[in-house]
Amino acid sequence: MTRHEDMAALRARTDVHFNCAQSVIVPFAEELGLTRQQAYDLTLNFGGGMGEGLTCGALVGALAVMGGLGLPQARRLELIDRFRAAHGAVDCAPLVESILARGEVKKAGCDKIVAWCVDWLCRETGLE
């Protein structure tokens, strides 16, 4: 299973909720030296922009993976800039507002953002 397929399977589960941060980091858990449960637990509080509509959990998860894989810290600005260019914002609340304004279902719109982060990580790290 690819990381993208893994992420999609996590997002599709109905028995347990995987927030956006968890959905980004769990597929990379092994490379980070974590169990999937540890990756899930570490990012438990980052969903919904830390529950306050702040920084998107998918972006936070991607930044955590970057750090764990040893990508240079300077690359974080590149990721943040590309994320903002692709999605119009970095905070959860305006991202969700934009999703709803386009007539999309919130979860489907968030799934696209999560997929974008996983795709970026795979491309930038050479991991798939």
Backbone as CSV, one residue per row, in Angstrom:
resi,resn,N_x,N_y,N_z,CA_x,CA_y,CA_z,C_x,C_y,C_z
1,MET,0.846,-1.175,0.000,0.000,0.000,0.000,0.897,1.245,0.000
2,THR,0.586,2.191,-0.867,1.348,3.444,-0.888,0.939,4.303,0.304
3,ARG,1.723,5.317,0.574,1.375,6.240,1.672,0.063,6.958,1.375
4,HIS,-0.138,7.298,0.106,-1.380,7.973,-0.261,-2.575,7.046,-0.044
5,GLU,-2.435,5.782,-0.419,-3.510,4.807,-0.180,-3.734,4.604,1.314
6,ASP,-2.642,4.561,2.082,-2.731,4.422,3.539,-3.502,5.601,4.121
7,MET,-3.129,6.808,3.709,-3.805,8.013,4.192,-5.286,7.971,3.843
8,ALA,-5.614,7.593,2.610,-7.016,7.538,2.194,-7.788,6.512,3.021
9,ALA,-7.171,5.388,3.322,-7.823,4.364,4.138,-8.066,4.872,5.561
10,LEU,-7.117,5.606,6.103,-7.288,6.177,7.445,-8.455,7.156,7.459
11,ARG,-8.506,8.016,6.448,-9.562,9.034,6.372,-10.939,8.411,6.162
12,ALA,-10.973,7.221,5.569,-12.249,6.555,5.286,-12.784,5.761,6.474
13,ARG,-11.948,5.532,7.474,-12.392,4.722,8.613,-13.544,5.397,9.341
14,THR,-14.468,4.582,9.795,-15.592,5.100,10.565,-15.566,4.609,12.013
15,ASP,-14.693,3.639,12.301,-14.612,3.097,13.658,-13.763,3.970,14.579
16,VAL,-12.861,4.755,13.992,-12.018,5.662,14.757,-11.736,6.863,13.866
17,HIS,-11.677,8.052,14.471,-11.436,9.265,13.689,-9.934,9.542,13.606
18,PHE,-9.462,9.791,12.409,-8.092,10.241,12.191,-8.177,11.695,11.761
19,ASN,-7.670,12.599,12.619,-7.694,14.000,12.236,-6.673,14.237,11.123
20,CYS,-6.620,15.459,10.634,-5.751,15.753,9.487,-4.275,15.517,9.813
21,ALA,-3.820,15.927,10.982,-2.416,15.726,11.362,-2.095,14.236,11.459
22,GLN,-2.971,13.485,12.091,-2.768,12.046,12.224,-2.736,11.373,10.856
23,SER,-3.587,11.829,9.953,-3.669,11.227,8.632,-2.425,11.483,7.792
24,VAL,-1.688,12.535,8.120,-0.429,12.813,7.432,0.721,12.039,8.077
25,ILE,0.801,12.019,9.384,1.984,11.457,10.053,1.946,9.930,10.154
26,VAL,0.788,9.332,10.367,0.723,7.880,10.577,1.312,7.093,9.393
27,PRO,1.063,7.474,8.146,1.680,6.713,7.053,3.209,6.777,7.023
28,PHE,3.811,7.706,7.745,5.266,7.839,7.804,5.839,7.339,9.139
29,ALA,4.998,6.761,9.983,5.406,6.393,11.337,6.670,5.542,11.378
30,GLU,6.738,4.516,10.550,7.886,3.603,10.584,9.192,4.359,10.318
31,GLU,9.200,5.221,9.310,10.412,5.985,8.996,10.769,6.972,10.092
32,LEU,9.795,7.349,10.893,10.023,8.272,12.001,10.444,7.545,13.272
33,GLY,10.502,6.210,13.212,10.868,5.425,14.387,9.748,5.319,15.403
34,LEU,8.517,5.452,14.926,7.344,5.412,15.798,6.444,4.253,15.405
35,THR,5.671,3.783,16.353,4.585,2.884,15.988,3.459,3.750,15.431
36,ARG,2.549,3.127,14.742,1.402,3.882,14.227,0.599,4.471,15.385
37,GLN,0.494,3.730,16.481,-0.239,4.236,17.646,0.467,5.450,18.240
38,GLN,1.793,5.411,18.332,2.529,6.565,18.858,2.332,7.793,17.972
39,ALA,2.388,7.601,16.657,2.170,8.722,15.737,0.759,9.275,15.901
40,TYR,-0.216,8.386,16.054,-1.607,8.791,16.278,-1.712,9.603,17.568
41,ASP,-1.124,9.083,18.633,-1.206,9.739,19.939,-0.505,11.099,19.951
42,LEU,0.657,11.187,19.306,1.411,12.441,19.297,0.657,13.580,18.631
43,THR,-0.189,13.257,17.674,-0.882,14.298,16.916,-2.366,14.393,17.255
44,LEU,-2.744,13.781,18.357,-4.145,13.757,18.768,-4.743,15.154,18.921
45,ASN,-3.972,16.103,19.401,-4.510,17.432,19.711,-4.355,18.460,18.608
46,PHE,-3.964,18.031,17.400,-3.729,18.988,16.325,-4.881,19.096,15.330
47,GLY,-5.915,18.292,15.486,-7.058,18.366,14.577,-7.842,19.647,14.769
48,GLY,-8.479,20.078,13.694,-9.295,21.299,13.765,-8.479,22.520,14.108
49,GLY,-7.242,22.541,13.639,-6.385,23.683,13.966,-6.204,23.797,15.467
50,MET,-5.821,22.669,16.084,-5.645,22.551,17.529,-6.962,22.823,18.264
51,GLY,-8.059,22.505,17.566,-9.384,22.686,18.142,-9.824,24.131,18.195
52,GLU,-9.038,25.020,17.621,-9.320,26.453,17.684,-9.371,27.112,16.314
53,GLY,-9.292,26.318,15.237,-9.299,26.882,13.899,-7.978,27.517,13.505
54,LEU,-6.925,27.181,14.248,-5.603,27.757,13.970,-4.889,26.947,12.898
55,THR,-3.582,26.817,12.972,-2.809,26.174,11.902,-3.386,24.814,11.529
56,CYS,-3.564,24.618,10.226,-4.127,23.374,9.680,-3.353,22.165,10.194
57,GLY,-4.072,21.169,10.676,-3.447,19.960,11.185,-2.640,19.221,10.138
58,ALA,-3.093,19.234,8.883,-2.342,18.559,7.822,-0.979,19.217,7.648
59,LEU,-0.942,20.531,7.713,0.321,21.259,7.602,1.207,20.970,8.809
60,VAL,0.636,20.955,9.993,1.398,20.629,11.207,1.967,19.213,11.101
61,GLY,1.153,18.273,10.638,1.627,16.900,10.463,2.765,16.820,9.462
62,ALA,2.651,17.563,8.365,3.712,17.565,7.357,4.996,18.161,7.919
63,LEU,4.880,19.223,8.697,6.065,19.824,9.316,6.715,18.857,10.302
64,ALA,5.913,18.112,11.041,6.449,17.120,11.972,7.187,16.018,11.224
65,VAL,6.612,15.550,10.128,7.272,14.518,9.323,8.585,15.060,8.769
66,MET,8.570,16.286,8.260,9.803,16.897,7.743,10.905,16.865,8.797
67,GLY,10.571,17.307,10.000,11.563,17.328,11.076,12.045,15.942,11.429
68,GLY,11.115,15.007,11.530,11.468,13.640,11.888,12.320,12.945,10.851
69,LEU,12.165,13.340,9.597,12.956,12.740,8.524,14.252,13.489,8.262
70,GLY,14.454,14.556,8.995,15.711,15.291,8.887,15.803,16.264,7.733
71,LEU,14.670,16.644,7.154,14.726,17.680,6.126,15.171,18.990,6.776
72,PRO,15.935,19.797,6.070,16.431,21.038,6.658,15.290,21.949,7.112
73,GLN,15.490,22.563,8.260,14.466,23.434,8.823,14.121,24.579,7.865
74,ALA,15.079,25.012,7.091,14.843,26.096,6.140,13.768,25.730,5.113
75,ARG,13.570,24.453,4.871,12.565,24.011,3.895,11.138,24.220,4.390
76,ARG,10.979,24.465,5.687,9.620,24.643,6.201,8.940,25.845,5.565
77,LEU,9.704,26.911,5.331,9.116,28.091,4.700,8.666,27.791,3.281
78,GLU,9.417,26.951,2.586,9.012,26.529,1.246,7.685,25.788,1.309
79,LEU,7.571,24.844,2.240,6.322,24.100,2.387,5.179,25.049,2.733
80,ILE,5.380,25.921,3.693,4.319,26.840,4.114,3.906,27.740,2.954
81,ASP,4.865,28.260,2.220,4.552,29.132,1.078,3.779,28.373,0.001
82,ARG,4.201,27.153,-0.295,3.512,26.359,-1.322,2.109,25.966,-0.855
83,PHE,1.996,25.643,0.433,0.693,25.300,0.998,-0.252,26.496,0.865
84,ARG,0.213,27.653,1.275,-0.606,28.873,1.205,-0.998,29.171,-0.246
85,ALA,-0.059,29.033,-1.172,-0.350,29.282,-2.587,-1.391,28.298,-3.123
86,ALA,-1.298,27.062,-2.701,-2.216,26.027,-3.186,-3.605,26.134,-2.580
87,HIS,-3.677,26.578,-1.303,-4.943,26.511,-0.571,-5.475,27.859,-0.105
88,GLY,-4.688,28.912,-0.227,-5.175,30.245,0.112,-4.992,30.675,1.545
89,ALA,-4.622,29.776,2.419,-4.447,30.090,3.842,-3.682,28.947,4.497
90,VAL,-3.247,29.147,5.727,-2.621,28.066,6.490,-3.435,27.703,7.727
91,ASP,-4.390,28.522,8.081,-5.210,28.246,9.261,-6.471,27.473,8.885
92,CYS,-6.875,26.600,9.773,-8.012,25.708,9.555,-9.308,26.477,9.282
93,ALA,-9.623,27.466,10.087,-10.911,28.155,9.947,-11.109,28.745,8.555
94,PRO,-10.162,29.526,8.023,-10.384,30.050,6.667,-10.333,28.964,5.589
95,LEU,-9.564,27.907,5.822,-9.548,26.799,4.863,-10.924,26.151,4.787
96,VAL,-11.520,25.902,5.945,-12.857,25.293,5.977,-13.891,26.250,5.377
97,GLU,-13.791,27.539,5.683,-14.706,28.519,5.085,-14.628,28.476,3.565
98,SER,-13.427,28.379,3.047,-13.224,28.323,1.602,-13.819,27.050,1.003
99,ILE,-13.620,25.941,1.689,-14.187,24.660,1.241,-15.703,24.772,1.146
100,LEU,-16.323,25.285,2.199,-17.781,25.400,2.236,-18.286,26.413,1.216
101,ALA,-17.545,27.498,1.015,-17.944,28.519,0.036,-17.938,27.956,-1.387
102,ARG,-17.088,26.964,-1.635,-17.051,26.311,-2.955,-18.154,25.262,-3.095
103,GLY,-18.925,25.054,-2.019,-20.010,24.073,-2.051,-19.562,22.653,-1.805
104,GLU,-18.337,22.496,-1.331,-17.824,21.155,-1.033,-18.221,20.742,0.375
105,VAL,-18.238,19.454,0.606,-18.419,18.912,1.946,-17.094,19.102,2.690
106,LYS,-17.172,19.518,3.938,-15.963,19.824,4.718,-14.955,18.675,4.679
107,LYS,-15.387,17.470,5.003,-14.442,16.352,5.071,-13.774,16.096,3.728
108,ALA,-14.531,16.163,2.657,-13.954,15.935,1.326,-12.910,17.005,1.000
109,GLY,-13.202,18.241,1.354,-12.236,19.319,1.138,-10.990,19.144,1.980
110,CYS,-11.170,18.754,3.223,-10.019,18.512,4.105,-9.211,17.313,3.614
111,ASP,-9.902,16.295,3.112,-9.202,15.131,2.567,-8.262,15.542,1.435
112,LYS,-8.686,16.478,0.612,-7.839,16.960,-0.486,-6.593,17.669,0.050
113,ILE,-6.748,18.421,1.118,-5.606,19.119,1.716,-4.643,18.112,2.337
114,VAL,-5.176,17.127,3.028,-4.344,16.068,3.608,-3.574,15.351,2.496
115,ALA,-4.268,15.018,1.420,-3.622,14.336,0.293,-2.522,15.211,-0.306
116,TRP,-2.751,16.500,-0.405,-1.741,17.418,-0.934,-0.475,17.343,-0.078
117,CYS,-0.643,17.338,1.259,0.514,17.275,2.167,1.265,15.955,2.030
118,VAL,0.547,14.852,1.956,1.189,13.548,1.792,1.921,13.498,0.455
119,ASP,1.289,13.997,-0.581,1.936,14.022,-1.896,3.213,14.858,-1.856
120,TRP,3.161,16.022,-1.220,4.340,16.889,-1.124,5.468,16.162,-0.397
121,LEU,5.133,15.531,0.720,6.153,14.804,1.479,6.760,13.672,0.667
122,CYS,5.937,12.910,-0.013,6.446,11.795,-0.829,7.371,12.317,-1.914
123,ARG,6.961,13.375,-2.572,7.768,13.938,-3.657,9.098,14.492,-3.122
124,GLU,9.050,15.202,-2.014,10.237,15.860,-1.482,11.212,14.921,-0.778
125,THR,10.686,13.797,-0.283,11.557,12.857,0.436,11.929,11.647,-0.410
126,GLY,11.233,11.441,-1.519,11.478,10.252,-2.337,10.862,8.996,-1.742
127,LEU,10.071,9.146,-0.697,9.398,8.000,-0.074,8.027,7.829,-0.694
128,GLU,7.665,6.630,-0.981,6.306,6.329,-1.432,5.970,4.959,-0.950
